[in-house]
Amino acid sequence: MVNLSRKKYVRLLVVALIICLISMIGASLVNTNFGHIKVQNFSIEDANGHKIALVMYKPENATAETPAPCVVTLHGSFDAKETQDYTCLELAKRGFVVLSMDCDGHGDSDNYKDNPMDAFFTVTANPGSAFEDISTSPGSGMCDVVNYAYNSLSFVDKDQIGITGHSLGGKMANACLAYNKIQEANGGVNQVAAVFLMGNQQLNIDGVWQDHLNYDPDDTPDSGDEIPLYYDVDYGIDAGQLDENNYQTEAGGPQNFYKSANARVLINELDNYDLQEGDDVEVGKIYEGTVQGSEEKYIRALYQPYETHILNHYSLATTSNLVDFFQNAFEAPNYIDAGSLTIQYKWFFNTIGVIGFFLSVYAFASILLTTGFFGTLLAKKESDIYVPTAPKGVKGNVIYWVFLALGGLLPATFMIPLEQWIGAHKGADFATRSLFGTKIWPQGLTLEQGMWTGAAGLLGLAFFAIGYFLVSKKNGVKPADWNLKMSRSNVGKTILIVLASIGFGYGVAGFAKYFFGVDFRFISYVIKWPSSGSLLIALRFIPLVAVFYFANALCQNLCNMVAGRKEWLNTLLMCLANIIGLVCIWVYQYSGLISKGVVRLDSARVMLTWPLFINLTVCTIISRRFYKKTGKVYIGALMNTILFTVIGCANTMTLHCTNWWF
């Protein structure tokens, strides 16, 4: 029997837990500014009785006697309120109260729409009667949260409430501003004093920015009752130079947005400026002036960090820009230079937590394999662990490398078309960039990527079979050599050890959440305690995802990792084989964006594949480690299937679907 050192894996588990504990403590201390910021999770109800989950960052200076400026922030599609913590932290350090909310269908907020992104369809510079009542206005709850801050938080300065959001959140911020301006026009109060958009654009008509809203009470275009509502608020835009989703104009790609007519409109909303064609907007400058002869002065600002869309709310550059804008728009109680940030330290602690999590799952499973009960899963002897022979001769090497390359590259050729087809049932106008689910699989992103990985798995099985008949069978290899048979008791033990190990890892993640209020994260790749709802959804996706991870384990361990090659090189090569197709997609997409400002492929679907780089790398290591211990592919394949399905389902958008098929 393969001999495992229990002490070795106990030591590894201790190291993993220490890493996780350092991650928890460090991230918590930074997130609360060493106890000077109170971080509180709670929820409110919107005007229709739906739950809106919130996290509030409240600095010490915010009291009823000394009310502080407030900023409400909303994440982008498929994210959650925790992904805005860098924004929250840096503003709260400077004395701002910050409320980060979960959009409906995301995080801990209620799921009641078939498309939480409906503001993309309804919000234009021509808003109508739908914006007259808070129960019908778009905004996915942002209007309700602003109203809550304005009316219910005594420590908030009512005259200094700002809104911001990334991508989807930016569109909702526009909707929230439109609602508030219409309330003001109807004799109510505009509760919003400043707007900052990350990765989204000012309200427009057919892509052309307008210097005012054109409120149409009777919802009848050109009926003569339209009311112009001007932007008498502070307004800032953070337009990434490599933003895949926005800022394509007559000036070219997003790198040249500061030269565009839309950028000039932003500044020309101020009475003091009249930029003409050929005049560039000065990036990073705070423009100040009146609006339509107002007594008060307002600011405009355009920032253009060199980053992609998905990095906006995680980057030092955009966070610094946001801080700069709000410290100019409002009176910061604790002014700190916008370039003096600490989010990078939280980023570090969050990231090492991801490493500690995976190590803890692996180490715990390995310890269980050293016990008498689970020890029957270990290979009886080294010869029971099948190792493919290295390819021989020119023909053998050609076949090996061609099949390896095709297996890595071919799935990438049908990824985007397959995902677009799955998402197309909502109609052609939005089919190429929206991600929708079904009643069985109500998470569009998980469904599309799950269907693709499933198809890639079937293709891998086909290559495995062809390779066997072309090469392995002729070399005397028999299916019995692969050691695939397993007793019923060992099948049960395999399932049990996988569930116990993943459960242990998530126990650590739960401890991090409930005692320190943090999760383990690398950018938007989040490992957090899953809700019961997301676990039930994950069960439905497991069969789709399992096809890939079992096929991948078979191909890599029983075909591609060959004898005579160093183990680290075998593993590295297989990691590269797993991600090479994605690498080609990203190189093709971003080389065009960088060089010509052109987006060649579906922008949303390409950028949302980036977590697969982590999954497809880590899965190779996990699969190989357990194969070398047991001589079977099952523990690694099943662990990868459940682990990455739960991670994906716990951190995305869930829809209220009524359709059974695509």
N, C-alpha and C positions, 0 to 999 in steps of 0.2 A: 504494500500500500504506500502511496505517495506520503512522505512524512512532512507534516507541517509543524513549524515551531510556534507553539501557543504563545510563548513569551514574546516572540517577534511581533505578532499581531496585536497582543495586548499593549505593547509599547507603541505600536502604530496607532491604535485606537486612542491611547492617552494623548499622543501628539495631536491627533485630529481634533479631539475635544478641547485641548488647550488652544489650538488655532481658532476653533469656533468661539470659545469663551473670550479670547482676545478680540475677535471680530465683534461680538456682542457688546462688550464693555467699551471698546474704542468707538464703535459707531454710535452707541448711546450717548457717550460723553460729548462727542462732537455735535451730535444732533440736538442736544439740549444746551449747547454752549456751556458745558460743565455745570449744569443745574440752573443756569440763569434764564432758560426758556422752558416754559411748561408746555409739554406736548400732550394733547388730549384727543382721544378718539371718541366720537359720539355720532349721533344721527339726528336729523330733523325730518319733518314731513313736508313735501311740496304742497302746492295748492290743491292737488288732486288726491292727496293722502298717500303718495308714494314715498318710500324711504330714500333719503339722500344721506349717504355715509360721508362723514367729514373727519378730517384731522386738523386741529387748531394748534398753531404755534403762538403762544402768548408770552411776550417778554415781560420782565419785571416792572418796567416803566409804565405799562398799560394798566391804568386804574380808572375808576369813575371820576376821580379828581383830576387826573391827567390823561384824558383819552388819547389814544394813539392812532396814527393812520392805519388803514386796513387794506389788504390786498386779497382778493379771491382768485384762486388759480384752478385751472382745469387741465387735465392731462390730454394726450392725444388718443387716437383709436387704439384699442387693444392694450392700453396701459391701465394704470390705477393711480389713486391719489398719492400713494407712497413714492411714485416716480417723480413727483414734484418737490421732494424733500430738499433738494439743493436750493431751489428757489425759496422755499419756506425758511430754511436755515439762515441764508444770507440776509434776507429781509428782516427776520426776527432779531438777528444780532444787532441790527441797526434801529431796533425799536418798533418795528411794524408788527401788528397783529396779522397773521396770515391764516386763511382758511383754504385748505386743499380738499377738493370734493371728488367723489367717484361719479362719473357720468352713469346714467341709467344703463343697465346691462353690463356694467363693469364693476369690478371690485365687490364691495359690500352693499352697493345701492340696489334698489329693486330692478327687476328685469320685466318690463312690460311693453316694450316696443319691438316691432320686427326690424327696425333699423334705427338705433340710437343716433345715427349720423344724419337724421332727417333735416337738420339745419342746413346741410349742404344743398338741399333741394328747395327750401323755403325762404332762406335769408338772402335778400338782394338789397340793392339801394332803393328799391320800390316796395317797402313793407306796407301791408294793408291792415285790415281790421283784426287779423289774427293776433296782432301785437297789442291790442287794447286791453286784454285781460290776462293776468298772470297765469291763469289755468289753461290758456290756449297758446300762449306765446312760445315760440321755439327757445331753445337755450338749455334743454336737458337739466333744468334745475338751477342753473347759475343765477337766474333772476330771483329765485326763491332764496338762495344763499345770500345774495347781496341784500335782499329785503330783511333777512334774518339779522345780518350784521348791523344794518341801519337801525332797526327797531328794537332789537333784543339784547345787544351787547353794549352795556353802559360804558365800557372801557374803550370803545371805538369812536373816533372822531368822525361824525356823520358827513362832514364836509370834505373828508379825505379818504374816500373809498375808491380803490382802483380794481381793475379786473385784468387778468392775463390768462393766456392759455397757449398750449402748443398744438398746432395742426387742427384736429377736431376741436380742441379747447379754444383755439383762436377764433374759429368760426362761431362757436357758442358765445364768445366774448362779444363779437360783432352783434349777434342776436340780442344779447343782453343790453348792449348799448342802444340798439334800435328800440327795444321795448321801453327803456327808460326815457328816451327822447320823446316817444309818443305819449308816455304818461305826462310828461311835462307839457306837451302841446295841448293835452286835454285837461289841464289845470292841476295836474298832480306834481310830483317831485321827481327830478332826475337824481337818482342816488349814486350815479357813477361819475367820478371826477377825472379818471384817467384810464387809458386803455393801452395795453402793450401786447402785441401779437408776436408769437414765435412760430415761424414756419407757416404763416397764413397771411392773407391779404385784406386790405381795407375793402369795404363793401363796394361792389361794382355792378355795372350793367354790361353784359357780354364782354367781360374782361377789362372794361375801361373803368378806372376808379372815378367816383363822383365826389365832389367837394361838399355834398350834402345828401341827406336822406330825402326821398320824395314820397312822403307819407300819403297814402291813397285810402281814405276812410271807407269809400264805397266799393273798393276792389275793382273798379272799372277804369282801365287805362284811358288817359286822355279825356276824362269826363269833365275836367275843369276844376275839380275840387282838391287837386293834389296840393299838399302843403310842404314847402321846403323846410327841412330841419337841419341846421348847420352844426358842425362838429365843434361846439364850444366846450371841449374837454381837452386834456393833454393826451397826445397820441404818439405812440412809438411803434416801429416795425423792426423786427429782427429777421432779416432776409439772408439766409445762408447762401454763400456763393456757389455751393454745390447742392442746393435744394432741388431734389428730383421732382417735387410736386408743385412748385410755385415759381413765380417770378420770370417766366418766359414772356418776353415782350418784343416790341419792334426793335428794341436795342440789342436783342440777341438773348443769350442764355442768362441764367441768374447772376453770373459774375458781373454782368453789365447793367444790372437793374438800376443802379444809381443814375444811369444816363437816360432812363426811360421817361415817357410822358406820365406814367402812373406815379413814379417817384416825385416828379415835379408837382403833381396834383396834391400830394401829401403836404408839401411845403407851402404851396400857393393857397391852401386853406386859410393861412394867416394873411391878414390885410397888408402886412409889412413886406410881402414878397410877391414877385411876379416873374418867376423863372420861365424862360422861353426855350424853344427847341434849340438844342446845342448847349444849354446850361446844365451842368451836372449838379446833382445834390451832393453836398459834402457829407460823407459818411462819418457818423459819430458826433456830428455837430448838433448842439441843442439850439434849434431855431425857436425864437420867441416872438409873439406878436398878438394882436387882437383878432377876433373873429367877428366879421360883420359889424364892426364898430363897437364891440363890447367894451365895457369898462375894465374888465379883467383881462390879463394877458394869459396866453396859453402856449404850450410848447409842442414842437414836432421834432421827431428824431428818427433817423434811418441808420441802422447798423447792418453791416454785411460781414459777419465772421466767415472764415474759410472753413466751412463744414457742411456735412450733408444734413438732410432733413431730420433724420432720426437722432442725430447727436445734439440737436438744439438745446434741449432742457437738461442735458448731462454735461455740457461743456463749460469750461472755465470762461470762455469768451462770451457766450450768450448770457451766462449768469452774471458776469460783470456788466454786460450791456443793460440787462434788466435792472440791476441795482442802480446803475448810473441814471437810467431813465426815472425810476421812482424817487430817487433822492433829489432829482431836479424838479419833479412834479409836485412832491409833497415835502413837508418839513420833517426830515428824519430826526427822531428824538435822540438818536445816537449815531451821528454821522461817522461813517468809516469809508475810506476811499474805496471806490468800486473795484479796484484791482486787488484789494486785500481780501482774499477768499480763504476759506478753510474747508470747502467741500471736497477738495482733493484728498484730504485725510479720511473723510467718511467714505469716499470712493475706495480708498485702499482697504479700510476695515471691512466694508461690504464684500469686496472681491475675495479677500483671503477666506471669508466665511464660506464662499462657494467651494473653494478648494477643500476646506475642512469638512464640509458636508459630504462631498463625494468620498473623501478618505474614510470618514466614519462609517459610511454604508459598507464600503469594501472591507475595512478592518473587522467590523462586527460580523459580517458573513464569514470571513476567514476564521475568526475565533470559533464560530459555531461549527465549522467543518472539522475542528480539532476535537470535538466532543464525540463520545461514543455513539450518540443517536444519529447525528448528521455525518459521522465519519464514513458511513457506508456509501456516501456519494463520491468519495475520493477514488481515484484510479487505483486499482489493486497493485499495479506495477507500471514502471515507465513504458514498457512495451504496449500497454493498453492505450497510450496516448498516441494516436495516429499522427504522423508527420509526413506530409507529402514530399516526395523526392523532388529535388531541384530539376528544372528542365534540362534536357540534354541535347546537344547539337544545335545547329542553326535552326532547323525546323521546330524543335521543341521550344527554343527560346522565343522564336517569332510568335508561335501560338500563344505562349504564356503571356508575353508582354502585350500582344494585340488584344487578347481577351481581358487583361487587366485594365488596359486603357479604355476599351469599349464599355466595360462594366462601370467605369467611373464617369465616362463622358456622355454616353447615350441618354441616361435619365435626364440630364440637364437639357437636352434638346426638346423634350416634351413637357418640361415642368410648367412653364408659363402658359402655353396653350391649354394644357389640361386644367390648370387652376382657373383660367379665364372661362373655360367651358362650364365648370362647376358653378362659378359665380354669376353666370349669364342669365339665370332665370328671372331676375328682377327687371330685365329689359336691356335693350342694346345700348341705350344712352349711357348707362352706368356700368355695363357688364365688364368692361375692360379694366376697371379699377376698384370695384367694390367686392367685398368678400362677405358672402351670405351663407347661412347654414340651412339645415332642414329640421324637421320636427324630431327626428332621431338624433341627428348630430347638429345641435343648435349653436355651434361655434364655427363661423365661416373660415377663419384662418386655420384652425386645427383641422377642419374637414379637408380643406384644399391641400394642406401639407400632408395630412394623413393619407389621402387618396394618391398623392404623388409618391410618397414613400412606399405605399402598398404596391403601386405599379412598378416602381424601381425594384422592389423585392421580387416580384414575379419575373421580371427580366433577369435578375441575378440568378434565380433558380433555373431559368432556361439556359443561361451561360454555364452554370454548374453542370447541368445534364449533358450539354453538348461537349463540354470539356472532358467529361468522364468518358463518353463514347469515342471521342477523337484521340485522347491521350491515355488517361488513367487505366481504362479497361485493357488497352493494348499492352500496358506495362504490368499487367497482372493484378491490378487493384480490384478488390471486390467490395461491394457495399458493406459487407460484414466487418471489413477492416475499420470502418468509420466509427464503430462502437456506439451506434445510435440506439440500440435497444435498452430499455430500462424497466425494472420491475415496478409494479403498482405502488409498492411502499415507497420506493425512491422517487416516483413521480410526486407523491404527496409531500415527501420531505423537500423536494426541490421547490415546490410552491411555498411551503412553509418557511424555508430559509430565506427565500426572496422577500416574502411579505414581512418577516420579522426584521430583516436588515433594513428595508426601506422604511418600515415603521419606526425603527430606532433612529434613522436619520431625520425623519420628520418629527420625532419626539424632540430632537435637538432644535429643529427649526421652531417648533411650538414653544419651547423654553425661551428661545430668543425673542419671540413675539410677546409673550405674556409677561415676561419679567424685565425685558429691556426695551420692548417696543420697536424692534428692528427686524430686518430679514437679511438673507444672504443674497447678494446681487452683483452682477457684472453688467453695467449699463441697464438695459431693460430685460436682461435674463435674470428672472427673479425666482428664488426658491423660498417659499413661504408656506406657513401652515394653511393647508387647503380647506375650503368650506365643504360641508357635506354635499352641497349641490354640485360643486366642481368634481368631487370624487365620483358621484353617480354618473356624471357626464363622461368622465374618463373611462368608466367601465364600458361605455358604448364605443369609444374610440379604440380601445385596446386591440380588438380583432384586426382593424385596419393597420395599425402600427406594427402589430406582431409579425405580419408578413415580411416586413422589411428586416426587422432585427433578427429574426430567426434565419432568413435567407442570407443576411450579411454574415452572421456567425458561421454558417455552413461554408460559404464561399471563402471566407478569409482563413478559417482554421483548417479546413479540410482540403483546400485547394491552393490558396495563394501564399500562405506562410510556409515556406519550403525549408527542408533540411539543409544544413550547411551554411545558412545565413544567420548572422548574429541575431539574437532575440530582439534587441532594441531596434535593429535595422528592419527586421520583419514588421514589428509593430509600427514604426515610423512610416514605412512604405504603405502599409494598409490604411493608416490615418490619412495619408495624402491621397490614396486611391479613393477614399470615401468622400473627400471634399473637393477633388480636382474639378468636377463638373460645376460646383458652385463657384469655385475660383474663376473659372472661365466666364461664367455669367457676369460676375462682378467686374472682372477686367473689361469685358466688352461694354458693359453699361457705363462704368465710371471713366474709362478712357475717353469715350465719346463726350461725356459731360464735362470732363476737365479740358479737353482739347478744343471742342467745338460748341460746348454749351448745349448739346443735344442729348436727350434721353432716348435711348434706342429701344428699350424694353419697358414693359409695364412697371412703372416706378414703385407703386405700393407693394406689389408682390415681390419684386427683387429685394427691396430694403428689408422686408419682413422675413426674409429667409435667413438673416444673419445668425439667429440662435442655432440654426442647424449646423453651423460650423462647430459649435461647442458639442452638440449632441453627437454628431458623426465622428468627432475625434474621441470624446470620452467613451462612447459605446465600444469603440475598437479596443481600447485598453481594458475595459471591464470584461468584455467578452473573452479576450485572450488570457487574462489573468486566471479566470475561473476554468477555462478550458485546460490550461496547463496543470491545474490541480485535480480536475475530475476526469479528464479525457472525454468529456461530453460538452456539447454546446449549450445545454439547456439553461443552466443557472444564469450565465451571462446574458443570453438572449432574453430570457423572461425578465431579468432585472432591468435591462435596458428598456424593454417594452413598457413596463409599469412605471418606471422612474421618469422617463421623458414624457410619457403621456400625462402623468399627474402634473409635472412641472408646466407643461404647455396649457393644460385645461384650467389650471389655477390662476392663470395670469393672462386673460384675453377677454374678448367681448363675447357675451352670451346673448343670443337673440330670442325673441318670443316668436318662434316660427310656427306657421300653420301648414306649410308645404311639406309633403312627404318625400319629394324627390328634388333633383337639382332644377 
